[in-house]
């Protein structure tokens, strides 16, 4: 019976990993799956060694403050892998922990696949050394990533971005007035830092309703504290983007969801000043938003740290609404660049073949 171990550290990665785990189970019915997995992975049939939910933090300083907890988590995962003896491990994003785990896997001779690879091309490329081993492979979801990994002799295959097919069948959210979506993020700190600013900015647009995209693992009390007069809609982020005239989006995967939903958006980010300062020393790209990185232009304006004020958000949102048609043309070109294939199907087939090549016969 083949065994696959997953290491998923946050919601954005789990949203891709869960449907992939589900498809794999259909392709390999005898497959046993286990790992660091949240509720979506568990619904897909993955046995949870532990959930990632208590460890979802963002920012260098925030991680440093919790470092002992993360080191204990790393030790626990490693002990569980050694006990369970998987045929292959799948690492999903979460580079702070997963790149450390990759070194241990390589040293132990355990094959592993990195799906949703860390953005090493943006942050300290020297970290790619953790993947320079014959036991590693990377399934790339961005079209420029295979060329980056080829420079370092890392085995990498482009499967396409899972969001392309995921967004294709999403129905627009039904609302009786034109509205603008507010996506304050999927972490506590992100919601605290951005939602009050977005809500303050919204007051200047009485012609539009504003709907806030809520996620289930954020306490409802936090939204109630900051939502102002606007309604929170839970679990329908992609539908909200499909129907919105524009959006205010906290940096992350949601920026690409907005682009594929053809929703002109501004990208906001505000974290601790220490984490921001460290990031500025390490970052090697001109943009933080995936749509801007793929197109190599600021199709979505970025308001970072001190730039993220209610006044700047208002000015930027007015610009988005006035240039909406021009932005939509650029977003269509982004869709064409990502292609039309089913990334999940390609990734599932690739992993099933890798498992058949490495699994131990029963």
Buried (B, 14 or more C-beta within 10 A) or exposed (E): EBBBBBBBBBBBBBBBBBBBBBBBBEBBEEBBBBBBBBBBBBEBBBBBBBBBEEBBBBBBBBBEEBEEEBEEBBEEBBEBBEEBEBBBBBBBBBBBBBBBBBEBBBEEEBBBBBBBBBBBBBBBBEEBBBBBBEBBBBBBBBBEBBEBBEEBEBBBBBBBBBBBBBBEEBEBBEBEEBBBBBBBBBBBBBBBBBBBBBBBBBEBBEEBBBBBBBBEEBEEEBBEEBBBEBEBBEEBBBBBBBBBBBBBBBBBBBBBBBBBBBBBBBBBBBBBEEBBEBBEEEBEEEBBBBBBBBBEEEBBBBBBBEBBBBEBBBBBBEBBBEEBEEBEEBBEEBBEEBEEBBBBBBBBBBBBEBBEEBBEEE
